[in-house]
Amino acid sequence: MIAEILIAVLIAYLIGSISLGYFFGRVVKGVDIRKYGNKNTGATNTYRIVGRDYGIITGVFDFLKSSIVFFLAYSYFNAVWVALLISIFVVIGHNYPFYLGFRGGKGVASLWGILLISIFYSRGLIVFLFFIFVLGYTLIVSRRLKIQRPWRKIYRILGFIFPLVYLFYGQKTAFYVVAIAALLLLVFDILRLMKRKLNIWLFRKLKMFFKEKEKRFLSTTTLFLISSCLIIWFFPLEIAFISIAFFLIGDSFAEIFGRAFPYWKVNGKSFVGWLSGLAGNLFFGLFLIGFLDVGAMLIVKAAFFSMMIEFLSMKIDDNFTMPLGTALLLGILR
């Protein structure tokens, strides 16, 4: 079986290394698109350098080549983890094609192709963790979405640790972990707010992690931890997990896509961003239906409650109101 997997990995790499964007650049424009734009062979750069239609075709191809490899690998080996392993080499081939000096694309479309098809075969822990990986990778490499302070979005994903601790180690352990983290950050916030020079120095050195409003108030991370502490103590696993997870996903999607597509604004918030947050939560909810054994209606309610609170949060920071408010509404209206 190991020999068969190695052969499949090699084939997957070769399939992944097929770079339509590069060939479109050479044939249509007579240029190496890696010398222009964001200097890679992906769909976004093909769209900008070669043209809209070619960019769309490239994106669809990159998405499908990894999806098809996953499907074939799963059909042959009948194991999700093996299919994931093999199809990841499509992404590696896409990013590092041997015949282009190992300089290709970024692999975002191919990763999402793997993720979407894998949901049809499993919604267990391995696919859940793969989703977190794909989301984090997308945040790191994406320039198209104009992400401000990307490291804030990346370390925010670490918030998934708390509901996972609840799942695997129980309510009390999770509560103590979150409570200790919240207490440490609360003390840190109080000290920096009391010491003006320290506060200014921290914001200068760690500006990639802080928002301007946090100079005068508790950090959003502290507020999130306090909210999570209350949720874990007062609510059962499924409500706590969904409420915290939907805040992490929904708020991030709303902010990122709201900045990228600032259309139909109400009270300074983009309706496109709101819809993106709702869609992100509903998509993520597909994992939780199998992962937590919860009903689809609970997922729909939670997704709507979470984004409704995000949209209405004006005076109070949504890092506190979104997760806690969602948990309260689910507890009352479940």
VEXRO-14003 format. One record per atom (N, C-alpha, C, O, CB): residue in one letter; y, z, x. Coordinates in steps of 0.05 Angstrom, whole numbers, plus 5000, padded with zeros to 4 digits. Atoms other than C-alpha are relative to their C-alpha. Last residue first. Glycine has a CB too. Layout:
N
AYZX
...
% end
This chain:
334
R502550124992
R552754164335
R498249964976
R495949854979
R498550185020
L500750235017
L559454294304
L497449865007
L496849644997
L502249805002
I499249965028
I561154994330
I498849784982
I497949844960
I503050014997
G501249765010
G557454984397
G500550054970
G498850154956
G501050245015
L502950055003
L559154264409
L498650254988
L496850234972
L498849925027
L500450175023
L566554414394
L497049944996
L496149934973
L501549735004
L499449865024
L566555004442
L499549834975
L498349934956
L502950095000
A502149815005
A562954624497
A500550164974
A498650204959
A499850205024
T502450155008
T567754044492
T497750194993
T496450154973
T499249805022
G499650095028
G573754514494
G497649854989
G496949884966
G502549834999
L500249775017
L571054854557
L500349924971
L498850024954
L502150215008
P502849895001
P569654204594
P499750234980
P497850244965
P499250095027
M502150205007
M576153854574
M497250124999
M495950104979
M500149775020
T500550045029
T580954454571
T497749814994
T496349854974
T502549894987
F500849755014
F580654714642
F499149944971
F497150044962
F502250205001
N502249894984
N580854074683
N498950264988
N496650334993
N500950045029
D502550085012
D585153814625
D497550075017
D495350065007
D500049704995
D501450184983
D591054224650
D497249934988
D495850114980
D499750125028
I502149864985
I594754544592
I498449805016
I497749585006
I498250174981
K498949774986
K601354264567
K498050155018
K498850265039
K501250204980
M497250054991
M599053574547
M501050235018
M501650195041
M501849964977
S499249794982
S591553544534
S502749935012
S503049755028
S497950045023
L498049825013
L590953094473
L501050225019
L502950365012
L498750134976
F497650155010
F587752504509
F502150184989
F504550134991
F499149804978
E498550114976
E583052934550
E502549864991
E504649885004
E498249805015
I498549774987
I581153334487
I501649905024
I503849995028
I498050225009
M497949925019
M579352684450
M501750235012
M504150225011
M498850094973
M497850184995
M575552454512
M502350054980
M504650004987
M499149714997
S499049974973
S570953064512
S502549825004
S504549925015
S497949925020
F498549754998
F570053084437
F501450025027
F503750095029
F498150244996
F497550025016
F568152344434
F501650255003
F504150235007
F499349954971
A498350204987
A563052384491
A502749984985
A504849964998
A498649735000
A498949894976
A560253044463
A501949805014
A504049885024
A497750075019
K498049795006
K559352764394
K501450105025
K503850125026
K498750234985
V497650145012
V555952134419
V502250204994
V504550155000
V499149844975
I498650144979
I551352544464
I502549864990
I504649875002
I498149795013
L498649804984
L549553014408
L501549875023
L503749965029
L497950215011
M497649915015
M547952424363
M501650215015
M504050215015
M499250104973
A497850194995
A543252124416
A502550094986
A504750054996
A499249724991
G499750225019
G538852744414
G502449825006
G504349915018
G500150104972
V498149955022
V537253184474
V500249754983
V499549534992
V502850085011
D501450025025
D531153184520
D501850084977
D501250264960
D497550195000
L499849745013
L535153414580
L498550014974
L498450224961
L502950074996
F499949794980
F533452834627
F500050284988
F498650464998
F502449965018
G502649964989
G531352344573
G499950245019
G497950385020
G499049765014
I501950005023
I537552374530
I497250065010
I495750214997
I500249734985
L500449735010
L541552584592
L498150014976
L496850224972
L502650124993
F501749844982
F540651924627
F499250264988
F497050354989
F501450045027
L502750125001
L543251514568
L498150155018
L495750185012
L500249715008
G501649875019
G549052004565
G497249894997
G495450034988
G501450004973
F501349784987
F551751704628
F498250164982
F496250264990
F502250195012
F501950114981
F553151064590
F498550225015
F496050215017
F501449815021
L502250105016
L556451444533
L497849885018
L495449925013
L501049794980
N501649785010
N560551834583
N497649914983
N495550024985
N501850194983
G501449874977
G562851214620
G498350234991
G496050265000
G502050105020
A502250184993
A564550854554
A498350125023
A495950125023
A501049725008
L502049985022
L568851444531
L497549845007
L495349935003
L501349914974
G501349734998
G572351474599
G497950044979
G495850154984
G502250214997
S501850004977
S573550724597
S498650275004
S496250275010
S501649935026
L502550145008
L576250774526
L498049985023
L495650005019
L500749714991
W501449835019
W581251304549
W497349874992
W495350004991
W501750064975
G501249784985
G583350894609
G498350184983
G496150264990
G502150165015
V502250134986
V584550284565
V498550215017
V496050215018
V501049775018
F502250025019
F588650734519
F497649875013
F495349935006
F500949854975
S500850275007
S592950914579
S497650004981
S495750154985
S499249845025
K502950054995
K596051594580
K499249734990
K499849664967
K498350234988
G500550044971
G603651714587
G497149955007
G496549925031
G500850245014
N499449754986
N604352004517
N499249985029
N498250175041
N498550234987
V499149805020
V601051374489
V500350275015
V498450375027
V498050024976
K499749724993
K600150774535
K501150164977
K502850084962
K501950035024
W500149855025
W597550114510
W500250305005
W498450454996
W497549934984
Y499150135025
Y596149824579
Y499850194976
Y498150374976
Y498349754995
P498249815015
P595950154648
P501149874974
P503549844971
P502350085018
F499350165023
F589849754674
F501850174981
F500850274961
F497549904985
A500450284994
A588450004745
A500949824978
A501949604982
A497049955006
R498150094980
R591650684733
R499749705006
R501749565011
R499650165026
G497449985011
G587950794668
G502249915019
G504149795011
G500650284991
F499550255014
F581650524700
F502750014986
F503949804981
F497849954979
I500350234982
I581651074753
I500749744985
I502449594994
I497249985011
E497950014980
E584351634710
E499949755016
E502049625020
E499950245018
A497550035014
A579951514649
A502349975020
A504149805017
A500650244982
F499850275010
F573751404692
F502749954987
F504049744991
F497849944980
S499850184976
S574852054730
S500449714991
S502149575001
S497650035018
D497349974989
D576352454666
D500449815024
D502549705027
D500550295009
G497950105018
G570152184632
G502850015011
G504349815010
G499950144974
I500250295003
I565152284689
I502449894984
I503849714994
I497449924986
L500050134973
L566852984713
L500049704998
L501449575013
L497650105016
F497349974988
F568753214642
F500149865027
F502049705032
F500750305004
F498350195013
F562352914614
F502950045008
F504549845008
F499950044970
A500450274990
A558253284666
A501949804987
A502949625001
A497149914994
I499050024973
I561253964651
I499749715010
I501649605022
I498550195019
S497149954999
S560453904576
S501249975028
S503349845031
S500650284989
I498650235012
I553553584579
I503050045002
I504449855010
I499249964971
F500450244983
F550654104626
F501649774990
F503149645006
F497049925001
A498649954975
A553654704589
A499849755018
A501849665029
A498850245015
I497150025005
I551454434521
I501650035026
I503549895030
I500950224979
E499350275007
E544354294545
E502949964994
E504149765002
E498449914975
L500150204979
L543654944583
L501049724992
L502749615005
L497249975010
P502650084991
P545855434530
P500149765019
P502249635021
P498149944976
F501350225014
F553055684526
F497349935012
F496849985035
F501849755001
F500049975029
F556856334541
F498349784985
F497749824962
F502749994989
W500649745010
W555856454615
W499550014970
W497850164961
W502350195007
I502749934991
I555355734638
I499250274989
I496950324982
I499850005030
I502050175015
I561455534597
I497250095007
I495550124989
I500449705008
L500149925028
L565756114622
L497849854984
L496449964968
L502749964986
C501149725000
C564155974695
C499750104971
C497650214964
C501950195016
S502950034997
S565255224684
S498750285000
S496550304989
S499349865027
S501050115025
S572355364658
S496949985001
S495650064982
S501149724994
I499749795020
I573955804717
I498849914973
I497450074960
I502950084997
L502149804994
L571055274764
L500150244980
L498150344972
L500350105029
F502650115008
F575254724732
F497850215004
F496050234987
F499449755016
L500150005029
L581555144737
L497349894990
L496250004971
L502349834989
T500249725008
T580255274811
T499750024969
T498050174959
T502450175009
T502849924994
T579054534823
T499550294992
T497450354981
T499549975030
T501750105022
T585554364787
T497150085005
T495650114986
T500349704997
S501150274996
S589254804837
S498249924977
S497150094963
S498549985027
L502750004991
L593155404811
L499049715003
L499849534988
L498250154980
F501949885019
F600555284804
F497250005012
F496849895033
F500149864973
R498749795015
R606955104841
R498050154982
R498850344968
R502349904984
K498349834982
K604554654897
K501050254986
K501650454999
K502349835009
E501649784990
E598954414850
E501550175021
E500650385029
E497449915012
K499649775018
K603953974813
K498550255010
K499150475001
K499049934972
E497449874997
E604153504872
E500450254984
E501550454993
E502249804994
K497950135016
K596753364871
K502650155003
K502650385011
K499249984971
F498349855019
F592253604927
F501949814985
F502749604995
F501750205015
F501549855019
F586153324964
F501750134978
F500750214957
F498550225014
M502050185013
M589052755005
M498550154978
M497250024961
M498149895020
K498850145023
K595053205019
K498149814985
K498649744962
K502449845010
L502250075018
L590853665062
L501049854976
L500049894953
L498650264990
K502550054986
K595153755123
K497849904982
K496149744991
K499150255014
R499650214980
R601953695090
R497449925014
R497049685019
R502150095021
F499650265014
F599754065028
F500549775020
F499849555014
F502450034980
L502550095011
L596954625071
L500249734986
L498549564989
L498950214980
W501750094978
W603254695112
W497449884989
W496549684999
W499550235020
I498950254991
I607654735049
I498249885022
I497749645023
I502950035011
N500450205021
N603255275020
N500949735008
N499549535004
N501550094974
L502850064999
L603055675085
L499449784979
L497949594985
L498350244994
K500450164977
K610655645088
K497149915003
K496549685010
K500850165026
R498950275004
R611255885016
R499549825025
R498749595021
R503150024996
K499050074974
K606556475023
K501049715000
K499449525003
K497950045022
M498349784991
M605356764953
M501449945027
M503650055032
M498450265003
L497750005017
L602856104926
L501950235007
L504350215003
L499150034970
R498250224993
R598256034986
R502549994983
R504749914992
R498649734999
L498849964973
L595356724977
L501949785007
L504149835017
L497850025021
I498049785002
I594356644902
I501350045026
I503850085028
I498650264990
D497650095014
D590955974911
D502250214999
D504550155003
D499249914971
F498650194982
F586156244964
F502549894987
F504649885000
F498149765006
V498649844979
V584456834920
V501549825018
V503849885026
V497950175015
L497849865013
L582956364862
L501650175020
L504050175020
L498950174977
L497850185003
L578855914907
L502450134987
L504750064993
L499249754985
L499050074974
L574456484929
L502449824998
L504449855012
L497749875017
L498549774989
L573756754858
L501249935028
L503550005033
L498150245002
A497549975015
A571856074830
A501750225011
A504150195015
A499550044970
A498250234992
A566555954884
A502750024987
A504749974999
A498649734993
I499249954972
I563656654872
I501949785010
I503949835022
I497550025018
A498149785000
A563656544796
A501050065029
A503450115033
A498850254988
V497450105009
V560355864802
V502150225002
V504450175010
V499949894972
V499150214981
V554556124844
V502849904993
V504649895010
V498149765000
Y499149864976
Y553956764802
Y501049805021
Y503049855035
Y497750165013
F497549865005
F553856364737
F501050135026
F503450125032
F499550214979
A497850205001
A548655874764
A502750144996
A504750075008
A499549804977
T499550114973
T544156444785
T502349815000
T504049825018
T497449875011
K498749794984
K544956784717
K500649905028
K502849955039
K498250255002
Q497349955008
Q543556154676
Q501450205019
Q503650155028
Q500250114972
G499449835023
G537255914709
G502950074998
G504550025015
G498450255003
Y500249724992
Y534955644776
Y500950204979
Y500850444983
Y501750045025
F502349944983
F533254914763
F499750305006
F497550395011
F500249855026
L502550125009
L537654724704
L497650105016
L495650175004
L500249705003
Y500749885026
Y543355214718
Y497349894991
Y495650054981
Y502249934979
V500949734993
V543454984791
V499150154974
V497150294974
V502250175014
L502750034988
L543854274766
L498850275008
L496450315004
L500149815024
P502050035022
P549654464720
P497249965010
P495350044997
P500849774982
F500049765017
F553354734782
F498149974976
F496550154971
F502750074990
I501849804989
I551554184832
I499750244981
I497550354978
I501150115027
F502650025012
F554653664788
F498050205010
F496050264998
F498849715004
G500149825023
G561353914812
G497449994985
G496750174970
G502349954981
L501649774992
L559853544876
L499950214978
L498250384979
L501250125026
I502750065007
I562552924840
I498150235007
I496050284995
I499049745013
R500349915028
R569453234846
R497149964991
R496050124976
R501949854982
Y500949734999
Y568653154922
Y499750124972
Y498350314967
Y501950185017
I502649984988
I568752404913
I499150295000
I496850354992
I500049905029
K502050105019
K574452374863
K497250045011
K495350104997
K500449704994
R500149825023
R578852814906
R497849924980
R496450094970
R502850014985
W501649774992
W576952404967
W499950214978
W497950364976
W500950125025
P502950045006
P579551784932
P498350235007
P496250284994
P499049755014
R501449764990
R586752054933
R497049974994
R495950144980
R501150254988
Q498349824986
Q589351474890
Q498550255008
Q497050364992
Q502550074984
I500549715003
I584250954870
I502050155018
I502250105042
I497250065008
K497549874990
K587150254865
K499750304997
K501550434985
K502449904984
L499149805020
L581250004823
L502450165008
L503350334993
L497750184993
R499150145025
R580349364864
R501150204980
R502950134965
R497649844988
R497150024998
R579949784928
R501249874974
R503549904968
R500849835025
S498550175018
S572850014915
S503050015005
S504250235003
S499450074971
V499550274989
V568950264975
V501949844982
V502949634992
V497449865002
I499350024972
I568951024966
I500949725007
I502949695021
I497650085017
L497449884996
L569251054890
L500949975029
L503349945034
L499950304993
T498050185012
T563450564884
T502850115005
T504749965011
T499549984970
Y499650244983
Y559350964933
Y502149824989
Y503749715004
Y497349855003
G498549924976
G560451604893
G500549775019
G502749755030
G498450225015
L497349935007
L558451274828
L501650085024
L503949985028
L500050224979
V498650255006
V552350954859
V502950054993
V504749915002
V498649844977
F499650154975
F550051614889
F501649754996
F503549695011
F497349945013
I498049864986
I551051994824
I500749865026
I503049845034
I499150295005
F497550055014
F547051464787
F502350135015
F504450015019
F499950094971
F499250264991
F541551514839
F502649924987
F504349794999
F497849794993
L498849974973
L541252254826
L500949735011
L502949725025
L498050135019
F497549855003
F540152124751
F501450035027
F503849985029
F499450284989
V498050205010
V535051584768
V502750144996
V504850025001
V499049874974
I499550194978
I531052074811
I502149804992
I503849725008
I497449875008
L498249904979
L531752634760
L500749805021
L503049785030
L498750245013
G500749754987
G528752264701
G502050075023
G504149955025
G497349995011
R497549855001
R531651734657
R499650285012
R500850485004
R501150024970
S500049714996
S526251234673
S502850114997
S504849995005
S498850075028
Y502649914991
Y524250514661
Y499850305004
Y497650415003
Y499349865026
F502050095019
F529950234620
F497250115007
F495450114991
F500049704998
I499849835023
I534950644661
I497849934979
I496850114965
I502749984987
S501849774996
S532550284724
S500050194976
S498150344971
S500950155025
I502750075008
I535549634697
I498150245004
I496250274989
I498949775017
L500350075029
L542549914696
L497249944992
L496250024971
L501849774993
L499849765017
L542050264764
L499549934970
L498150084957
L502850125003
I502449834998
I539349664801
I500150234981
I498250294967
I499750115029
G502250155012
G544849204775
G497450165001
G495950164982
G499649745015
W499949965029
W549949744790
W497849844985
W496949924964
W502849924989
L500849725006
L547749744862
L500050054970
L498250184960
L501850195014
S502949984997
S548148984866
S498950284994
S496850314981
S499149915028
A501350145023
A555148964837
A497050035002
A495750074981
A500949714999
V499549855024
V557449484889
V498649884975
V497350024960
V503150034994
G502449925014
G554149164949
G500450154974
G498450264962
G498350165017
K500049715002
K560049154996
K497750114983
K497050344984
K502650104989
G498349885021
G559648445021
G499850305000
G499350435021
G499149904973
G500250125027
G557248105084
G501950134981
G504350154985
G497250014990
R497449955014
R558048215159
R499949864973
R500449624972
R502449905017
F500249745015
F551248275194
F502750084988
F503350324987
F499050225019
G499249794981
G553047705242
G500050274988
G501550454997
G502749935012
L497149995000
L552847215185
L501050225018
L503250345014
L501150054971
Y499050264991
Y545546995195
Y503149994999
Y504349795007
Y499049784982
F500550044972
F542947715192
F501449745010
F502349745033
F497049985006
P501750244997
P546147875125
P499749935030
P501849905044
P501249774984
Y500450074972
Y548848595127
Y498149765004
Y495949795014
Y498850255015
N497849894983
N552048795061
N499749915029
N501749875043
N499950304999
H497450105009
H547748345017
H502250095018
H504049935025
H500650104971
G499950284993
G541448485057
G502749884992
G503849725007
G497849854987
I499750014971
I542749235051
I500249715010
I501949655027
I497650145014
V497249924994
V543949154977
V500549995030
V502649905039
V500550284989
V498450235009
V537348774969
V502950065007
V504449885016
V499749954969
F499950184977
F534249325012
F501349734992
F502149585009
F497249945011
I497849924983
I536049814957
I500349815023
I502549775033
I499650295010
S497650145009
S531349404912
S502550095016
S504449945017
S500550054971
I500150294993
I525349624953
I502649864992
I503749715008
I497649874986
L500050044971
L526950364951
L500149715008
L501749635025
L497550135012
L497449934990
L528750364878
L500249955030
L502149835039
L500750294993
A498250225009
A522349994859
A502850055010
A504249865018
A499949974970
V500650234982
V518350494901
V501849774993
V502849635011
V497049924997
W498949944973
W521751084867
W499549775019
W501149715037
W498950265011
V497150034999
V520550784798
V501150045028
V502849895037
V501450204981
A498849744992
A513150694808
A503049965003
A503849785018
A498750115026
N500149815022
N508750144776
N501050285008
N499950484999
N497250024989
F500849734989
F507649794843
F499950214978
F498750434983
F502050085022
Y502250024981
Y507549064818
Y499050285008
Y496650345008
Y500849855025
S502350135012
S511749094755
S497650015018
S495350035008
S500749724992
Y501249805018
Y516449604788
Y497549884986
Y495550024982
Y502150084978
A501249794984
A517649134847
A498650214981
A496450304987
A502150145017
L502550104988
L518648534801
L498650225016
L496150245015
L500649765019
F501950065021
F523748904758
F497349915012
F495250005003
F501149784981
F501049745010
F527349204818
F497849954979
F495750084979
F502350164987
V501849884980
V527748514850
V498950274991
V496550324995
V501550035027
I502650155001
I530448214786
I498150125020
I495750145014
I500549705005
S501449935024
S535848744781
S497349874999
S495350004991
S501649924975
S501149734996
S537948664854
S498450094975
S496350224977
S502250205006
K502050014979
K538747914847
K498750275005
K496350295011
K501249895026
L502650075009
L542047984778
L497950015023
L495650075018
L500049724989
F501149805019
F548148374799
F497149944993
F495550124993
F501750004974
D500549754985
D549647954860
D498850214982
D497150374991
D502650105013
F502250054982
F548747314818
F499350265016
F497050335018
F500649775019
V502550005016
V553247574763
V497649965017
V495550095013
V500249774979
G500549735011
G558647754813
G497550024984
G495950214987
G502450094984
T500949844977
T558147084850
T499350284990
T497250394998
T502150015021
I502750094994
I558646694784
I498850185023
I496550265021
I499949705008
I501749905021
I564747104765
I497149935005
I495350095001
I501049884973
G500249714998
G568046984832
G498250124979
G496650294985
G502850124998
Y501849944978
Y566546244829
Y499650305005
Y497450395011
Y501049865026
D502850075008
D569646184761
D498050075021
D495850175016
D499949714992
R501149825020
R575946564782
R497149944993
R495450134994
R501749984975
G499350065028
G577346194846
G498650184981
G496550304987
G499449714994
V501150265008
V575846124921
V500849934971
V501549704966
V496950015002
I499750214980
I580146664953
I499149734990
I500449534995
I498550075025
R497350034990
R581447174899
R500449765017
R502449625015
R500850255016
Y498250045022
Y575047114859
Y502849945010
Y504249755001
Y500150254981
T500550275009
T570947054922
T501949924978
T502949704977
T497049964991
N498750174981
N574147694947
N499649714994
N501449544998
N499050065028
T497149975002
T572348054883
T501449825020
T503449695012
T500750295006
A498950145023
A565247764881
A503150024999
A504449824992
A498850104974
G500649915027
G563247984951
G501549854978
G503149674984
G500750294997
T501150235016
T563447605016
T499450074971
T498149924957
T497549905013
N502849995005
N567948075055
N499149784982
N500849634972
N499150284989
K501750084977
K574748065089
K497050064995
K495650155013
K500950155024
N501249754991
N578848445036
N497849955021
N496350135028
N498950154977
G500249795020
G583247835029
G498950265011
G499950365030
G498249904977
Y497849985019
Y581847315083
Y499550234980
Y497350344978
Y500449734984
K497549994985
K577647225145
K502450044983
K504750064992
K500449745016
R499949744987
R571247405109
R502450025018
R503050245029
R497550035017
I498449815016
I572646815063
I500150285013
I501750445004
I498950024972
D501749764999
D570246335118
D501650224985
D503550334996
D499350095029
V499149774984
V573945705098
V497850215000
V496050214983
V502750124989
G500350064971
G572444995074
G500950235018
G501850185040
G501649765006
K497449974986
K575245155005
K499949935030
K502049895042
K501050284997
V497750065018
V569644924959
V502650005015
V504349825011
V500150204978
V500350265014
V563644865007
V502649934985
V503549704986
V497750014981
R500450224981
R565245415058
R500149734986
R501449544995
R497350035014
G497650024983
G568245915009
G499849765019
G501749615023
G500350255016
F497950115016
F562745784958
F502549965017
F503949755015
F500650184976
F500650295002
F557545895013
F502249864982
F502949644988
F497349964988
Y499550134974
Y560646575032
Y499649704997
Y501349545007
Y498050115021
G497150004994
G561146794960
G500649865025
G502649715027
G501050295001
L498750225013
L554046574945
L502949995006
L504149775010
L499650024969
S497249935006
S551247044997
S501449764988
S502449595002
S501450095025
I498950255011
I543647035001
I502850064989
I503150214970
I498149884977
S498350134980
S542447655044
S501149734990
S502949625003
S498649965026
G497449885000
G539748034984
G502049865018
G504449855013
G499950295008
I498750085026
I533947554977
I502850114999
I504749974991
I498350114976
L499350294998
L532347645051
L501349904975
L503249744976
L497449845006
Y497750044982
Y532748405046
Y500949715001
Y503249655001
Y499350105028
A497649905014
A528248414984
A502549965018
A504649885008
A499750294992
I499250205019
I523147985021
I502550074985
I504349914980
I497749954979
L499050234985
L523048475079
L500949774981
L503049654985
L497949895019
V497449924989
V522449075033
V501249765015
V503649715012
V499750245018
A498150015022
A516748734995
A502850065009
A504749945000
A499150184977
I499650285005
I512948625061
I502149964977
I503849794979
I497349864992
L498450114978
L514049355079
L500549704997
L502749615002
L498550045027
I497249915004
I511649575010
I501849885022
I504049805017
I500250315000
E498850165023
E505349155016
E502950074996
E504649904990
E498350054975
A499550284990
A503849445085
A501349834978
A503149674984
A497449885010
I497649994983
I504850155057
I500649725011
I503049655012
I499550195024
M497650005016
M500050005000
M502550005017
M504549885010
M500050244981
% end
